Amino acid sequence: MSGFHSLLKRQIMKTGLDLETMPDDMKKLLDLVSNTYTEFDDDKKLLERSLDLSSEELLNANIELKETERLLGKHNQVLAKLIRNESYFLKELDEVIKEITETTASTLGVERSSVWFFADDKKVLKCIDLYNLNYNLHQAGEQLRVAEFPEYFSALDNDISLSVYDAINDSRTRKFAEHYYKPLRITSVLDVPIRVGNKYVGIFSNEHIGKKRRWLIEEQNFVSSMVEFLSLAIEKKELYKAETNLHKLSEAVEQSPNSVIITDADGKIEYINNRFTQLVGLELNEINGKALSALNLLNIDESEYDKLGKIIKKGGEWKREVSIKSLSGGFYWLIATGAPIKNSENVVTHLLIIMEDITQRKLFEGELIRAKEDAENADRVKTEFLAQMSHEIRTPLNIILNYNSLIKFEVENYIEEELKLAFSSVERASKRLVRTIDLILNMAEVQSKSYHVKYKKLDIYDTILGVIFEFDSLAKDKGVALIHKKSTEQTEIFADEYTVTQIFQNLVDNALKYTIKGSVEVILYSKYPSIICIDVKDTGIGISEEYLPRLFSPFSQEDTGYTRRFEGNGLGLALVKNYVELNNGTIEVKSEKGKGTTFTVIFNNTSQAKVDLPKVSDLKKVLFN
């Protein structure tokens, strides 16, 4: 201070300036003032005036300097506190954001401080947190459509920060005025874009209420520092998430039940997982850097390795079954899948091969093939046996029947009536045996699914008339009325003629067998659209309620043992049910012990396609209500 003019020294002392801590720019200014004092030392008035002006400037400069120092100190203190907080980056991101909005609002003394992130491919800006200082309240969820505010977003895209003194009238922000700024009495805003790396991810907004506010450069720098801190927190969170995912992926690959090999783009091995080591007995340090093809780890031809390399380099996928020799000397069967690993520039950098162990599946497939061959062989033997049995039994029976008829014809005029009955017994027993053979063969065809169904248009009433004609003499011999009725002209169905005939032969035969007196009626009707129904109704012995659930089971009879009253092998109704289903029909039975039985068969008369047919009980409601 010794080099300054005496008047200037006095003024410096009044203002309280400290030359030791004074900035260099201020010292240069004082040098100029001191020189002015010296030049005009003879003019007292001019010196007095210069003194007054210099004193005022110095006082204002000192006030501004101290205010700047205060703000910088406050800002640095806040930032230092955040930096020293080791647990800061361990918090969830939403907690970090709330702390930043609270800290910024209280430090700057602004009413509202908020963080916004882009969403939906930057078409929408979504509020993650908005802190209201006066109410100490956090809010979120508000959204802005980017396309509606082009000037605002363009300015933020190009500038480091957006410092707006008059938010209502500024061209960059005035589109917010009517619906946002004015209702909330916002006058000035300080907004800074949030960037993570080179990616523009959002906006940090600070909104002042009351008298318009000019944002100091120190305040702008502070907000920018808070944004950098937020960006760092986001990067840390993303890095932590990536590391966590990488760790999970690494553990998953290492502990995978599938074998994994990773090579570079030239096929040199860089990684094998634990499962592959267990499989082949090789550690990574033994084969690291060696060519996959040279080691022939996949046990395939050289040409296949070339093919694998070409496919992968083109970005394609390679897949095939391979067998690898195990430590025990045996072989593992594997499904090997090769795929490229690409970098951010879509360049293939590595080859990934995943191998699924299918050894057990292969063994199981082998067992299945052998079982299939055994089953086919057994089926062939069964078919041959049944055909042989049919031939060996039918041929003698036909001879017996023929000679029985011939002998009866020759001697019936010379023998007694009692002996004539013997011929009838032989004929009846032979036919029973032939029918049993037919049922067994037919059931075998159905169960082995070797019967070839031949669907065609069929007049079901003609089929019924044929069956009635066939059993007419038997009915007359028993004294049972065999009646047929028709109440519809819709008699055509799409079905297999042989199996449909067998259905009604068995049902009528059973009805006559179990009817001692009364009648057997075959009734055809159709009042439900596209549906034809046939009832086979008798006045026979009926069926007990307990036995009905087992009625259609093979070899099942209500009366069993040698004391049973009626002949039969229990195959007829089982075959009937199978034949009905082959023709896309349904069958139901209603019976009461001692009062007779009614079987109802329902066919679709439109096509071969299977349809959901109505239950008989539902059908009766339609027909008779």
Residue pairs with C-beta under 8 A, 6 or more apart in sequence:
1 9
1 12
1 19
3 34
4 12
4 30
4 31
4 34
5 33
5 34
5 37
5 38
5 41
7 37
7 47
7 51
8 30
8 33
8 34
8 37
8 51
8 54
11 51
11 54
11 55
11 58
12 19
12 30
12 58
14 55
15 55
15 58
15 59
15 62
16 62
17 26
17 58
17 62
19 27
23 65
26 61
26 65
29 61
30 58
33 50
33 54
36 50
37 47
37 50
37 51
40 46
40 47
40 50
41 47
68 216
68 218
71 216
71 218
71 219
71 222
72 218
74 107
75 107
75 218
75 221
75 222
75 225
78 103
78 107
78 222
79 222
79 225
79 226
79 229
82 88
82 103
82 229
88 96
88 99
88 233
89 96
89 233
89 236
89 237
91 99
93 233
93 234
93 237
94 128
94 129
96 230
96 233
97 115
97 128
97 129
97 230
98 129
98 131
98 138
100 115
100 204
100 226
100 229
100 230
101 113
101 114
101 115
101 129
101 130
101 131
101 138
102 113
102 131
103 226
104 110
104 113
104 204
104 206
104 222
104 223
104 226
105 111
105 112
105 113
105 131
105 133
105 206
106 133
107 222
108 190
108 206
108 219
108 222
108 223
109 133
110 133
110 190
110 206
110 207
110 208
110 209
111 132
111 133
111 134
111 186
111 207
111 208
111 209
112 130
112 131
112 132
112 133
112 184
112 186
112 205
112 206
112 207
112 209
113 130
113 131
113 133
113 204
113 205
113 206
113 207
114 127
114 128
114 129
114 130
114 131
114 204
114 205
114 206
114 207
115 127
115 128
115 129
115 194
115 202
115 203
115 204
115 205
115 230
116 125
116 126
116 127
116 128
116 144
116 202
116 203
116 204
116 205
117 125
117 126
117 128
117 194
117 201
117 202
118 124
118 125
118 126
118 146
118 200
118 201
118 202
119 125
119 126
119 143
122 146
122 200
123 145
123 146
123 147
124 143
124 144
124 145
124 146
125 143
125 144
125 145
125 146
125 202
125 203
126 141
126 142
126 143
127 139
127 140
127 141
127 142
127 143
128 140
128 202
129 138
129 139
129 140
130 138
130 139
130 140
130 142
131 137
131 138
132 138
132 139
146 153
148 175
149 175
149 176
151 171
151 172
151 173
151 175
152 162
152 172
152 173
152 175
152 176
155 162
155 172
156 162
156 191
156 193
156 203
157 193
157 200
159 193
160 192
160 193
160 224
161 190
161 191
161 192
161 193
161 220
161 223
161 224
162 172
162 173
162 189
162 190
162 191
162 192
163 190
163 215
163 220
164 170
164 172
164 173
164 188
164 189
164 190
164 191
165 188
165 212
165 213
165 214
165 215
166 187
166 188
166 212
167 173
167 174
167 176
167 177
167 181
167 186
167 187
167 188
167 189
167 207
168 174
168 177
168 181
168 182
168 187
169 177
173 181
173 189
180 186
181 187
184 207
184 209
185 209
185 210
186 207
186 208
186 209
187 208
187 209
187 210
187 211
187 212
187 213
188 207
188 208
188 212
188 213
188 214
188 215
189 205
189 206
189 207
189 208
190 205
190 206
190 208
190 215
190 219
190 220
190 223
191 203
191 204
191 205
191 206
192 203
192 204
192 220
192 223
192 224
192 227
193 200
193 202
193 203
193 204
193 227
194 200
194 201
194 202
194 203
194 204
194 227
194 230
194 231
194 234
195 201
195 231
196 231
196 234
196 235
196 238
197 235
201 234
204 223
204 226
204 227
204 230
206 223
253 260
253 273
254 273
254 274
255 274
256 273
256 275
257 275
257 357
258 275
258 354
258 355
258 356
258 357
259 272
259 273
259 275
259 276
259 279
259 334
259 354
259 355
259 357
260 271
260 272
260 273
260 275
260 276
260 352
260 353
260 354
260 355
261 269
261 271
261 272
261 276
261 292
261 297
261 352
261 353
261 355
262 269
262 270
262 271
262 272
262 341
262 350
262 351
262 352
262 353
263 269
263 270
263 292
263 350
263 351
263 353
264 270
264 349
264 350
264 351
265 313
265 348
265 349
265 350
265 351
266 291
267 291
267 292
267 293
267 305
267 309
267 351
268 289
268 290
268 291
268 292
269 284
269 287
269 288
269 289
269 290
269 291
269 292
269 295
270 288
270 289
270 350
271 284
272 282
272 284
272 287
276 282
276 355
277 283
277 284
279 324
279 326
279 332
279 357
280 297
280 324
280 325
280 326
280 327
281 327
287 295
287 297
292 298
292 305
292 351
292 353
293 302
293 305
297 324
298 304
298 305
298 322
298 324
298 336
298 353
299 322
299 323
299 324
299 325
300 320
300 322
304 320
307 318
308 318
308 338
308 351
309 351
311 317
311 318
311 338
312 318
312 338
312 339
312 340
312 348
312 351
313 340
313 348
315 340
315 342
315 348
316 340
317 337
317 338
317 339
318 336
318 337
318 338
318 339
319 335
319 336
319 337
319 338
320 335
320 336
321 333
321 334
321 335
321 336
321 358
322 333
322 334
322 336
322 355
323 331
323 332
323 333
323 334
324 331
324 332
324 334
324 355
325 331
326 332
332 357
332 359
333 357
333 358
333 359
333 361
333 362
334 355
334 356
334 357
334 358
334 359
335 355
335 356
335 358
336 353
336 354
336 355
337 353
337 354
337 355
337 356
338 351
338 352
338 353
339 351
339 352
339 354
340 348
340 350
340 351
340 352
341 348
341 349
341 350
341 351
341 352
342 348
342 349
343 349
379 448
382 444
382 448
383 444
383 448
383 450
386 440
386 441
386 444
389 437
390 437
390 441
393 433
393 437
394 434
394 437
397 430
397 433
397 434
400 426
400 430
401 427
401 430
401 431
404 423
404 426
404 427
404 430
405 427
407 423
408 420
408 423
412 420
412 423
432 567
436 569
436 571
439 569
439 571
439 572
439 575
440 571
442 451
442 502
442 575
443 554
443 571
443 574
443 575
443 578
445 451
446 575
446 578
446 579
446 582
451 499
451 582
453 496
453 499
453 582
453 583
454 496
454 497
454 498
455 494
455 495
455 496
455 608
456 494
456 495
456 496
456 497
457 492
457 493
457 494
458 492
458 493
458 494
458 495
458 497
458 500
459 491
459 492
460 491
460 492
460 493
460 495
460 500
460 524
460 532
460 534
460 603
461 486
461 491
461 524
462 491
463 497
463 500
463 501
463 504
464 484
464 504
464 522
464 524
464 534
465 484
466 501
467 501
467 504
467 505
467 508
467 522
468 482
468 484
468 508
468 522
470 505
471 482
471 505
471 508
471 509
471 512
472 482
474 512
475 481
475 482
475 512
475 520
478 512
478 515
478 516
479 517
480 512
480 515
480 516
480 517
480 518
480 519
480 520
481 518
481 519
481 520
482 508
482 512
482 519
482 520
482 522
483 519
483 520
483 521
483 522
484 521
484 522
484 523
484 524
485 521
485 522
485 523
485 524
486 523
486 524
486 525
487 523
487 524
487 525
487 526
488 524
488 525
488 526
488 527
488 532
490 526
490 532
490 605
491 524
491 532
492 605
493 500
493 532
493 583
493 603
493 604
493 605
494 604
494 605
494 606
494 607
494 608
495 583
495 584
495 585
495 603
496 582
496 583
499 579
499 582
499 583
500 579
500 583
502 575
502 576
502 579
503 576
503 579
503 580
503 601
504 522
504 534
504 536
504 601
506 572
506 573
506 575
506 576
507 536
507 576
507 599
507 601
508 520
508 522
508 536
509 572
510 572
510 573
511 520
511 536
511 537
511 538
511 540
511 597
512 520
512 538
513 566
513 567
513 568
514 538
514 540
514 541
514 566
514 597
515 538
515 539
515 540
515 541
515 596
516 540
516 541
517 539
518 538
518 539
518 540
518 596
519 538
519 539
520 536
520 537
520 538
520 539
521 535
521 536
521 537
521 538
522 534
522 535
522 536
522 537
523 534
523 535
523 537
524 532
524 533
524 534
525 532
525 533
525 535
525 623
526 532
526 533
526 605
527 622
527 623
528 614
528 619
528 622
528 623
530 604
530 605
530 606
531 602
531 603
531 604
531 605
531 613
531 614
531 619
532 602
532 603
532 604
532 605
533 600
533 601
533 602
533 603
533 616
533 619
534 600
534 601
534 603
535 598
535 599
535 600
536 598
536 599
536 601
537 596
537 597
537 598
537 599
538 596
538 597
538 598
539 595
539 596
540 596
540 597
541 593
541 594
542 591
542 592
542 593
542 594
542 595
542 596
542 597
543 551
543 558
543 589
543 591
543 593
543 597
544 558
544 593
545 593
547 558
548 589
548 591
550 556
551 573
551 589
552 573
552 574
552 576
552 577
552 587
553 570
553 574
554 570
554 571
554 574
555 569
555 570
555 571
555 574
556 570
556 574
557 564
557 568
557 570
559 565
559 566
576 587
577 587
580 586
580 587
580 601
583 603
584 603
584 604
584 608
584 609
584 610
584 611
585 601
585 602
585 603
585 604
585 613
586 601
586 602
586 613
586 615
586 616
587 599
587 600
587 601
587 602
588 599
588 600
588 615
588 616
589 597
589 598
589 599
589 600
590 597
590 598
590 600
590 616
591 597
591 598
600 616
602 613
602 614
602 616
602 619
604 611
604 613
614 622
